[in-house]
Amino acid sequence: MTGLIDTLRKLQGLDGEIAKLRAELDRWPAIIAEKRKDVDAARRTVEAKAAEIKAAKVEVDGIELMLKSGEAEVGKTKGNLLKIKTNKEYEAVLKEIEGIKAENSALEEKIIAGLDKVQSLEAALKEAKAEQKRAEGEVADVEKQARAECAEIETEVGAVGKQRDECAKGLSRDVLEVYDRVRIGRGGVAIVPVVDNVCQGCCMSLTMQEINNLIVSEDTLIHCRSCQRILFLENPAEAGYDVTEPEENPYENL
């Protein structure tokens, strides 16, 4: 294997390491956003419970006004008893008073039920606020963890990036352009081995001529005709390929 291929393999390894580190950085925004959804949901619950309490109190206040009006009506109707001259009229007014009192009693029951509802909603609001506080605490913890881990990862990215820059110095601009173009176009994998005459990037079978080109090439990049990735043979002699140089023809220069 040539020095060029060794350098490209090392470069690809460093690029892969950087990509992994970048992926670790990229996952944090989604994690934090998901936690913030919990906070938003909890906040909406708090707002909904507060609105329910307000509406329930308004309803109770309305019923209390009706009760107050009913009680005043009872007093007013009782005052009319003094002006009545016949038993029949007296009994009719008493019946009217009893009817108003019955309505007032029903209003009192509604008020009690309304106050119970308000109390229940206030308890639920307290729980909702506690849940919101818990969710906000989780977001704060996750953000703190993210800042710490991202700082460490950025440091690693910087260190690996320096190694990458140093490694790239050993390659020409043309080779780097080819490598980067293939790497970007092929999901970060620019250089792959050939095993059993097959490209390990796309499973395309190579011809014997292509295999021979790989064996004899030193500083020339050989690409897969299908996926365009850069190819190499690892330990071709151990793989059974004939790596002996052809004998010199004594008549060649005659």
VOPAGU-2260 file (C-alpha; in pm, 1 decimal, decimal comma):
REM VOPAGU-2260
SITE   aa  ch    i         X         Y         Z
SITE  MET   A    0       0,0       0,0       0,0
SITE  THR   A    1     133,9     338,9     -95,3
SITE  GLY   A    2     201,2     633,2     130,0
SITE  LEU   A    3     -68,2     827,0     -53,9
SITE  ILE   A    4    -334,8     570,3      31,9
SITE  ASP   A    5    -211,3     549,6     391,2
SITE  THR   A    6    -242,8     925,3     425,1
SITE  LEU   A    7    -590,5     929,1     272,5
SITE  ARG   A    8    -707,6     649,3     503,5
SITE  LYS   A    9    -573,7     836,1     803,2
SITE  LEU   A   10    -742,5    1155,2     681,5
SITE  GLN   A   11   -1072,4     973,9     639,5
SITE  GLY   A   12   -1043,0     833,2     990,2
SITE  LEU   A   13    -990,6    1182,7    1131,4
SITE  ASP   A   14   -1281,4    1318,8     928,1
SITE  GLY   A   15   -1497,8    1038,7    1060,8
SITE  GLU   A   16   -1396,8    1120,3    1417,0
SITE  ILE   A   17   -1480,6    1488,0    1362,5
SITE  ALA   A   18   -1816,3    1392,0    1209,6
SITE  LYS   A   19   -1900,4    1180,6    1516,2
SITE  LEU   A   20   -1810,9    1465,6    1747,3
SITE  ARG   A   21   -2018,9    1708,0    1539,8
SITE  ALA   A   22   -2311,3    1464,8    1557,4
SITE  GLU   A   23   -2281,7    1469,7    1937,4
SITE  LEU   A   24   -2301,2    1849,0    1928,1
SITE  ASP   A   25   -2595,6    1846,6    1689,4
SITE  ARG   A   26   -2809,4    1619,6    1907,0
SITE  TRP   A   27   -2830,7    1863,9    2198,4
SITE  PRO   A   28   -3061,7    2126,7    2041,7
SITE  ALA   A   29   -3325,5    1858,1    1975,2
SITE  ILE   A   30   -3296,9    1725,3    2332,6
SITE  ILE   A   31   -3334,5    2074,1    2478,5
SITE  ALA   A   32   -3624,1    2156,0    2243,1
SITE  GLU   A   33   -3805,9    1840,0    2355,9
SITE  LYS   A   34   -3763,7    1936,7    2721,2
SITE  ARG   A   35   -3890,4    2287,0    2645,8
SITE  LYS   A   36   -4202,8    2131,3    2496,9
SITE  ASP   A   37   -4272,4    1987,1    2842,1
SITE  VAL   A   38   -4234,9    2334,9    2991,9
SITE  ASP   A   39   -4468,4    2483,7    2731,4
SITE  ALA   A   40   -4726,0    2210,9    2795,0
SITE  ALA   A   41   -4704,3    2267,8    3171,0
SITE  ARG   A   42   -4739,2    2643,8    3121,6
SITE  ARG   A   43   -5048,8    2595,2    2907,3
SITE  THR   A   44   -5198,2    2372,2    3177,5
SITE  VAL   A   45   -5133,1    2641,2    3439,7
SITE  GLU   A   46   -5294,7    2905,0    3220,3
SITE  ALA   A   47   -5594,6    2679,6    3151,2
SITE  LYS   A   48   -5645,7    2603,7    3521,4
SITE  ALA   A   49   -5617,8    2973,1    3608,7
SITE  ALA   A   50   -5878,8    3055,6    3343,6
SITE  GLU   A   51   -6110,3    2784,2    3479,0
SITE  ILE   A   52   -6076,5    2924,4    3830,4
SITE  LYS   A   53   -6155,5    3274,1    3707,8
SITE  ALA   A   54   -6464,1    3152,1    3521,9
SITE  ALA   A   55   -6580,2    2946,0    3820,9
SITE  LYS   A   56   -6544,6    3245,7    4053,0
SITE  VAL   A   57   -6736,5    3466,8    3811,6
SITE  GLU   A   58   -7012,9    3205,3    3804,6
SITE  VAL   A   59   -7023,9    3190,4    4185,1
SITE  ASP   A   60   -7032,4    3569,6    4206,6
SITE  GLY   A   61   -7327,1    3572,0    3965,7
SITE  ILE   A   62   -7517,9    3315,0    4171,1
SITE  GLU   A   63   -7447,4    3510,7    4492,3
SITE  LEU   A   64   -7598,0    3820,1    4332,9
SITE  MET   A   65   -7905,0    3617,6    4237,9
SITE  LEU   A   66   -7926,2    3488,0    4596,3
SITE  LYS   A   67   -7897,2    3838,4    4735,5
SITE  SER   A   68   -8175,6    3950,2    4504,5
SITE  GLY   A   69   -8389,6    3652,8    4611,4
SITE  GLU   A   70   -8339,4    3727,7    4980,2
SITE  ALA   A   71   -8440,1    4089,1    4918,5
SITE  GLU   A   72   -8748,1    3962,1    4737,0
SITE  VAL   A   73   -8840,2    3748,7    5038,9
SITE  GLY   A   74   -8815,3    4054,5    5265,9
SITE  LYS   A   75   -9018,8    4265,4    5029,7
SITE  THR   A   76   -9288,4    3997,4    4994,9
SITE  LYS   A   77   -9307,7    3950,5    5373,5
SITE  GLY   A   78   -9369,7    4322,2    5401,2
SITE  ASN   A   79   -9674,6    4281,0    5181,0
SITE  LEU   A   80   -9831,2    4046,1    5439,0
SITE  LEU   A   81   -9919,1    4346,3    5654,9
SITE  LYS   A   82  -10129,8    4493,3    5375,6
SITE  ILE   A   83  -10331,6    4178,0    5307,1
SITE  LYS   A   84  -10698,2    4177,4    5415,4
SITE  THR   A   85  -10817,8    3824,8    5331,4
SITE  ASN   A   86  -10696,6    3478,2    5432,3
SITE  LYS   A   87  -10688,8    3368,6    5070,2
SITE  GLU   A   88  -10450,5    3647,6    4972,6
SITE  TYR   A   89  -10243,5    3578,1    5286,3
SITE  GLU   A   90  -10202,7    3212,7    5194,1
SITE  ALA   A   91  -10110,1    3305,7    4835,1
SITE  VAL   A   92   -9832,8    3538,3    4955,2
SITE  LEU   A   93   -9702,9    3274,5    5198,4
SITE  LYS   A   94   -9689,7    3028,9    4911,7
SITE  GLU   A   95   -9502,0    3283,0    4700,5
SITE  ILE   A   96   -9251,7    3334,8    4982,5
SITE  GLU   A   97   -9197,3    2960,9    5015,7
SITE  GLY   A   98   -9131,1    2937,9    4640,9
SITE  ILE   A   99   -8872,4    3217,7    4657,5
SITE  LYS   A  100   -8708,3    3052,2    4958,3
SITE  ALA   A  101   -8689,1    2722,3    4767,2
SITE  GLU   A  102   -8520,0    2899,1    4476,1
SITE  ASN   A  103   -8279,8    3066,7    4719,2
SITE  SER   A  104   -8198,8    2729,9    4877,0
SITE  ALA   A  105   -8116,2    2588,6    4533,4
SITE  LEU   A  106   -7892,4    2890,0    4468,2
SITE  GLU   A  107   -7712,7    2830,3    4799,4
SITE  GLU   A  108   -7644,3    2470,3    4696,0
SITE  LYS   A  109   -7506,8    2593,6    4362,9
SITE  ILE   A  110   -7282,5    2839,0    4548,9
SITE  ILE   A  111   -7148,4    2560,6    4771,9
SITE  ALA   A  112   -7087,0    2339,2    4468,5
SITE  GLY   A  113   -6921,0    2631,3    4288,3
SITE  LEU   A  114   -6691,8    2702,3    4582,4
SITE  ASP   A  115   -6599,8    2332,0    4601,6
SITE  LYS   A  116   -6516,9    2346,0    4230,8
SITE  VAL   A  117   -6298,6    2652,2    4283,0
SITE  GLN   A  118   -6118,2    2478,9    4568,7
SITE  SER   A  119   -6059,0    2168,0    4355,2
SITE  LEU   A  120   -5933,8    2379,7    4064,1
SITE  GLU   A  121   -5699,9    2572,0    4292,9
SITE  ALA   A  122   -5550,5    2242,1    4412,5
SITE  ALA   A  123   -5507,3    2135,4    4049,9
SITE  LEU   A  124   -5348,5    2472,8    3970,2
SITE  LYS   A  125   -5102,1    2423,1    4254,1
SITE  GLU   A  126   -5005,0    2083,1    4110,9
SITE  ALA   A  127   -4976,5    2229,9    3760,1
SITE  LYS   A  128   -4745,5    2504,6    3885,9
SITE  ALA   A  129   -4531,8    2244,0    4062,2
SITE  GLU   A  130   -4511,9    2044,6    3737,2
SITE  GLN   A  131   -4413,1    2358,2    3545,9
SITE  LYS   A  132   -4140,4    2431,7    3800,4
SITE  ARG   A  133   -4015,3    2072,2    3774,3
SITE  ALA   A  134   -4010,7    2089,9    3392,6
SITE  GLU   A  135   -3825,6    2422,9    3402,2
SITE  GLY   A  136   -3573,1    2268,5    3639,2
SITE  GLU   A  137   -3517,7    1980,2    3397,9
SITE  VAL   A  138   -3456,1    2224,4    3112,5
SITE  ALA   A  139   -3204,8    2414,3    3324,2
SITE  ASP   A  140   -3025,9    2088,0    3414,8
SITE  VAL   A  141   -3016,4    1968,9    3053,8
SITE  GLU   A  142   -2889,9    2306,4    2930,8
SITE  LYS   A  143   -2616,6    2299,5    3195,2
SITE  GLN   A  144   -2518,4    1947,5    3093,0
SITE  ALA   A  145   -2523,7    2047,8    2726,2
SITE  ARG   A  146   -2295,4    2346,0    2785,5
SITE  ALA   A  147   -2044,8    2131,6    2974,4
SITE  GLU   A  148   -2042,5    1846,0    2722,6
SITE  CYS   A  149   -2038,7    2075,2    2419,9
SITE  ALA   A  150   -1739,8    2261,8    2560,4
SITE  GLU   A  151   -1552,7    1931,5    2596,6
SITE  ILE   A  152   -1654,3    1819,2    2248,8
SITE  GLU   A  153   -1550,4    2149,1    2091,5
SITE  THR   A  154   -1209,9    2105,2    2253,7
SITE  GLU   A  155   -1185,8    1753,3    2105,9
SITE  VAL   A  156   -1297,4    1880,9    1765,2
SITE  GLY   A  157   -1022,8    2142,8    1777,3
SITE  ALA   A  158    -758,9    1885,2    1869,0
SITE  VAL   A  159    -866,6    1638,4    1599,1
SITE  GLY   A  160    -897,7    1923,8    1352,4
SITE  LYS   A  161    -531,5    2010,8    1409,1
SITE  GLN   A  162    -435,4    1650,3    1343,1
SITE  ARG   A  163    -646,3    1660,3    1028,6
SITE  ASP   A  164    -476,0    1977,8     906,5
SITE  GLU   A  165    -135,8    1827,0     973,1
SITE  CYS   A  166    -227,9    1509,3     788,1
SITE  ALA   A  167    -365,5    1704,9     490,9
SITE  LYS   A  168     -33,4    1885,6     450,5
SITE  GLY   A  169     108,1    1566,7     302,5
SITE  LEU   A  170    -139,8    1573,4      13,7
SITE  SER   A  171    -150,3    1788,7    -297,3
SITE  ARG   A  172    -436,8    2032,7    -353,5
SITE  ASP   A  173    -565,5    1822,7    -644,9
SITE  VAL   A  174    -575,9    1505,6    -438,5
SITE  LEU   A  175    -750,5    1687,0    -151,5
SITE  GLU   A  176   -1011,7    1829,7    -388,9
SITE  VAL   A  177   -1083,7    1483,7    -528,5
SITE  TYR   A  178   -1097,5    1330,0    -181,4
SITE  ASP   A  179   -1329,4    1599,5     -42,5
SITE  ARG   A  180   -1558,6    1586,1    -343,6
SITE  VAL   A  181   -1601,5    1209,1    -314,3
SITE  ARG   A  182   -1630,6    1221,1      66,1
SITE  ILE   A  183   -1905,7    1482,6      56,9
SITE  GLY   A  184   -2088,7    1307,2    -224,7
SITE  ARG   A  185   -2067,2     963,0     -65,1
SITE  GLY   A  186   -2174,1    1018,1     292,7
SITE  GLY   A  187   -1829,8    1076,5     438,8
SITE  VAL   A  188   -1670,5     763,3     287,6
SITE  ALA   A  189   -1423,4     852,2      12,0
SITE  ILE   A  190   -1181,4     560,1      20,7
SITE  VAL   A  191   -1269,2     190,6      55,3
SITE  PRO   A  192   -1085,4    -142,1      22,9
SITE  VAL   A  193   -1133,4    -401,0    -246,4
SITE  VAL   A  194   -1204,1    -746,8    -104,8
SITE  ASP   A  195   -1240,2   -1052,9    -329,4
SITE  ASN   A  196   -1236,6    -824,4    -633,8
SITE  VAL   A  197   -1538,6    -631,7    -500,7
SITE  CYS   A  198   -1559,8    -262,1    -408,0
SITE  GLN   A  199   -1663,8    -245,2     -43,0
SITE  GLY   A  200   -1839,7      85,7    -101,6
SITE  CYS   A  201   -2100,8     -27,2    -354,2
SITE  CYS   A  202   -2035,8    -401,5    -407,8
SITE  MET   A  203   -1935,2    -352,2    -772,2
SITE  SER   A  204   -1711,8    -631,8    -906,0
SITE  LEU   A  205   -1379,3    -518,4   -1053,2
SITE  THR   A  206   -1217,7    -651,3   -1366,6
SITE  MET   A  207    -874,0    -809,8   -1352,6
SITE  GLN   A  208    -737,0    -508,2   -1537,3
SITE  GLU   A  209    -869,6    -282,8   -1263,7
SITE  ILE   A  210    -715,9    -509,8   -1000,4
SITE  ASN   A  211    -381,6    -496,5   -1183,7
SITE  ASN   A  212    -404,6    -117,4   -1195,5
SITE  LEU   A  213    -452,2    -113,9    -817,9
SITE  ILE   A  214    -150,3    -342,0    -766,9
SITE  VAL   A  215      90,4    -139,5    -976,8
SITE  SER   A  216     -39,0     211,6    -896,7
SITE  GLU   A  217     165,4     405,7    -648,5
SITE  ASP   A  218      66,7     770,7    -651,9
SITE  THR   A  219    -230,3     742,2    -885,5
SITE  LEU   A  220    -582,0     732,1    -747,0
SITE  ILE   A  221    -796,6     450,2    -881,2
SITE  HIS   A  222   -1174,0     504,7    -858,5
SITE  CYS   A  223   -1459,9     260,1    -858,2
SITE  ARG   A  224   -1635,6     298,3   -1193,1
SITE  SER   A  225   -1972,2     272,6   -1013,8
SITE  CYS   A  226   -1957,1     478,8    -690,9
SITE  GLN   A  227   -1643,5     680,2    -776,3
SITE  ARG   A  228   -1487,4     606,9    -438,6
SITE  ILE   A  229   -1109,7     578,0    -418,3
SITE  LEU   A  230   -1003,4     211,5    -406,7
SITE  PHE   A  231    -711,8      31,3    -245,7
SITE  LEU   A  232    -590,4    -323,1    -188,0
SITE  GLU   A  233    -482,8    -406,6     163,2
SITE  ASN   A  234    -197,7    -658,3     169,0
SITE  PRO   A  235    -253,0    -778,2    -189,8
SITE  ALA   A  236      11,7   -1052,0    -158,6
SITE  GLU   A  237    -166,7   -1205,4     141,9
SITE  ALA   A  238    -493,7   -1182,2     -51,7
SITE  GLY   A  239    -345,7   -1401,3    -324,6
SITE  TYR   A  240    -272,9   -1138,9    -587,5
SITE  ASP   A  241      42,5   -1164,9    -798,1
SITE  VAL   A  242     249,9    -864,7    -698,6
SITE  THR   A  243     577,1    -970,8    -864,3
SITE  GLU   A  244     711,7    -726,3   -1117,5
SITE  PRO   A  245     738,1    -863,8   -1473,2
SITE  GLU   A  246    1086,5    -963,4   -1588,6
SITE  GLU   A  247    1263,0    -710,3   -1806,1
SITE  ASN   A  248    1257,2    -797,5   -2176,3
SITE  PRO   A  249    1621,1    -799,6   -2296,7
SITE  TYR   A  250    1510,3    -727,0   -2650,3
SITE  GLU   A  251    1288,1    -435,3   -2560,4
SITE  ASN   A  252    1547,1    -166,7   -2636,3
SITE  LEU   A  253    1695,9    -331,0   -2947,2
